[in-house]
Amino acid sequence: MRLAFLGTPEFSVACLAELVAAGHEIACVYSQPPAPRGRGQDLKPSPVHAFAQILGLPVRTPASMKTPEEIEAFRALDLDAAVVVAFGQILVRDVLEAPRLGCFNLHASLLPRWRGAAPIQRAIMAGDAVTGVQVMRMSEGLDEGPVLMGEQVRIDALETAGTLHDKLAAVGSRLLPIALAAIERGGAREVAQAEEGVTYAKKIKAAEARIDWTRPAAEVDRHIRGLSPFPGAWFEAPSDKGPVRVKALLSRVEDGADIEEGGVPGHALDDALLIACGDGAVRLLKAQREGKGAQDAEVFVRGFPLTAGTVLA
């Protein structure tokens, strides 16, 4: 089919690659405009934009798809369908109705649970046992369209947003060409989403990232893993030069941990990053100091000891 592909982050790249490999004609790739990235904060193209350039595909990066000029340019592509994977903009009716067969979205959750911007992180933070990816027909509402196809993915005990992202991207990139083939031959069955069980995956805000050690250990653990590797849940640790910000990148709940001897939440209970919480304790398995790379716990404490009794904020 003649397609437009709308996507921005790394999650979307594998999907674009599979559509090209399946033989679809990509008339145009749409992505968010170049943004400041890296230490120098130079303007750089999104992962999808950069990949499309490597493939020699035409790319448009409008700040808004709502302007009359962009809507007309989209209509002029004369598309069979459009595929949207984490594009980052709401599409208006005129855009949704422009392709002959419509616009289809690959979403990283089991709808109607976790509609919105951060379904991968929110699923882990909520303690969900399973999630998945689904292909749906897009409507004007936020992730409200009927579902055509999907696949479940288990969330493991040490799952992070990063590892779950990679799993879902792999599953989604395989699923999308299958769904498009069914759409093309008219064999895709559309199922309306349930009205019960709707939840929204709000965008992750920087203010959420600081760890609150007074929360139960299970919640602290999910918070750490749900924000790893980015933006990274963090705390402050004391040092000779003042407080140092540390990102906790992997953890587990320490069953049977005795926090009576350790005092209040935020106290290190041993020399190996066992930290007391409001109820129970978590063992930090990977951490990262400001200006340093991520390190496994045993390496981290050799360079920056957090001995029993240390108070973290």
N, C-alpha and C positions, 0 to 999 in steps of 0.2 A: 504493500500500500504506500501511498504518498503521505508522509507523516510530518508533523512538527513535533519536536521534543522540547519540553520545558522543564528544566532542572538546574540546580545550582551546586549542592555540596557533593562531597566524595561519594555519598550513598547512591547518587544518581548515575555515576559514571558507568558502572557495570551494566546498568539497564540500557543506556545508550549504545554501549558496545554490542550487547546481545541483539538489539534491534537492527543494527547495521549488519551483523553477522547473519541474521535471518533473511537478509535480502531486501528489507524495506528501504524505500527511497526517503531519505531525510531531507525534506525541502528546506528546513531552517531549524536551527537550534536557538532557543531563547534561554537566557540566564540573567541573573542579577548583575548589575553593573560592577566593574572592577572596584575593589575595596582595599583599604590599607591593610597590609598583612606583614607579618614578620617583624624583626627587630627594628628595621628601618622605616616601617610603616609606609612602604612604597605601594602605590596602586598596582594591584595584581589581579588577573582574571580569576574567576571562580574555577574550581576543579572541572566542572562540566564545560565551561568556556574554553579552558586550556586544552582539554581532550578533543573537543570539536575542532579546534584549530589544527591539531595534529592530524586529524582525519581529513582536513580540508573542507569541512562543512561550513556553510554560511552561518554566521552567528549574529543575533541581535540582542542588545542588552538595555532595553528600555527601563527607565526608572518607574514607569507606570504603563500597564497594558490597557488603561482606561481611556486614553486620549483618542479622539477621532482618527488621528493619523495612524496610530498603532493598530487600532481595530481594522482600519481599511487595509493596511499592509498585511495583516493576518488573513483577512478575507481573500486578498489577492493571491495568496499561496495556493488556492484551489486544492485544499487538503481532503483526503479521505478520512483522516482522523488525527487527533492530537493526543500526545501522551505526556502526562504531567507527573513528575517524580520530585517532590520536595523543591518546588520552584521558588516559593517564598512570596507570591503575590496572589491576591484573590482575583479570579477571572469573572468578568461581567457576562451577562447573558449574550450580548452580541458576539463575544469571543467564543463562548461555549457552543453556540449554534452555528458557527461558521463552517466547521468541517462537515463533510457529507454524513459521516456516521456518528459524529460527536466527539467529545473530549473524555479521556479516561485517565484515572489517577491510580497510581500504586501507593498505598498507604501502609505504614509500618505499625499496624495494630489490628486487633480483631474488633472491627466496628460493630456496634456504636461505642465501644469502650475506647477511650483515648483519641477522640477527635482533636485535631489541632496540631500545634507546632512541635511538641516534644514528646511524642508517644513512647519512644524507646526509653528515655530517662524516667518518665513518670511510671511506666510499668514496673521497672525495677524498684523505684522508690516506694511504690505502693505494696510491694511484696507479691506481685502477681506470679503465679507458677508457670503460666504459659502466655505467649503473645503470638504474633504472626504477621503476615502480609496479606493484603487483599487488593484486588483490582476492582474499581467501582466506576460507574458512569458519573461524571461530575454534574452537580447541580449548583445553583447559586448559593445554597446554604453551605456552611463549613463542614466538609466531609460527611454530607448527609445523603449522598446519592445511593442508588441500589448497587449491591455487590454482585459481581459476575463470577469471581473465582478467588480462592484464598488457600492459605496453608498455615498450619499451626507450627510454632517453634517453642520448645521448652526453654524456660529460664533457669539456668543451673545455679547452684548454691554460691559459686564464686563468680557469677556473671557480672560484668561491668557494662556500662553503656557502650564502650568501645568494642568489646567482644560480641555483644548482642547486635550492634550495628552491622558488623561484618557478616554475621550469620544471616540476618534479615536481608542484607543487600544481595548475598549470594542466592538465597531462595527467591527473592523478588525478581532478580534478573533472569532466572530460569522460567518463572511463572508468566512474566509479561508477554513474551512472544507466543506462548500457548494461548493466552487469553485473546491476543490480537488475531490469531488465526481463527479462533472460534467466532470472534466478532465479524471478521471478513466473510466467513461463509454463512453468517446468520444463525449460528448454532449456540450463541452465548445466552444463557438463562440469567435474567436479572432478578435478584431477590431484594425486596425492600428491607431496610434495616429495622431491627426491633425498636419499638418506642421505649422499652424499658432498658435500664442499664447504661444510659448515656453518661459518659464522663468526658471532661475536656482536659487535654494535655497542654496547659499553659506554658508559654515560652519560659525557659529557665532564666531567672534574673540573678545578677551578681550578688544581691543581698541574701539570696538563699544559700550561698555556698559555705558560709561559716558553720562549723560543727557546733552543735549544742550538746555538750556532754551530759546534760541533765535528762535528756531523752532516753528511753529504754534502749538497751544495746541493739536489739533487732532493728529499731528505726535508725540508729546511728549507722549501723552496718549498711543498710539499704541506701541511706543518704550518700555514703562514701562511694559505694559501687555505682549508684545511679548517676553520679556526677563525674565519673572517671572515664576517660582522661581529661575531659574538658567540661566545664571550667575548672573542675577539681575542688572537692570539699577541703576546707583548710582550717587550721588552728594556729595559735601562736605558742611557741615554746621559748622558755627563757634561755639566754646565753650571756656570756661576759660582755657582749656588745649591745645588749638589749634584746627585746623580743624579736624572734625570727619566725617568719611565716612558713608553715610547712603544709604541703598538700598531702592528704591521705588518698592513695590511689587504689588500694585493695585492702580488704579486711575480712574478718569472719567473726561471728559471735563465739565467744569462748564459753562453752557449756560448763557449768559447775564452777565458774570463777568466783573466788571468795573475795568480795570487796570490803568485807568488814575491816580488815587490817589496813586497807588502802585509804580509808576515809571517804572523802566526798568525790562526786563525779569530776572527771578531768585529771585525777591522780594516776600516775604510772604505778602499776601494781608489781612490776618486776623490771628487769633491765632489758627486756626484749619486746617493748611496745605493747604490753597488755594494759589497756586504759579503762579505768572505771567509768561506768555510765550511770544514769539515774536508776537503772535496774539491770544488773549484770555488767558485763565487760566485753569489749571488742579487742581482738588482736590485730594490730596493723601489720599487713604483710608486704606492703610496698608504699614508699613515701618519697617526697621530693622537696628539698629545701629551695628557697629562693636562689636563683642563679645557678642551680645544679640540675643534673639530670635525674630521672626517676631511678630509684634504687630499691632492691629487695631489702627487707627489714634488717637482716643480719649485716649487710653492707652499710646500710644507713647508720646504724648505731655505732659502728666502728669509727665513722667519721664525725658523728654528732650524737654522743651518748645522751639518752634520756633515761636516767637511772630511776629505780624505785623511789617513789616519793615526789618526783618532779610533778609540778602542777602545770597543766596545759590550759590555755584560755581560748 
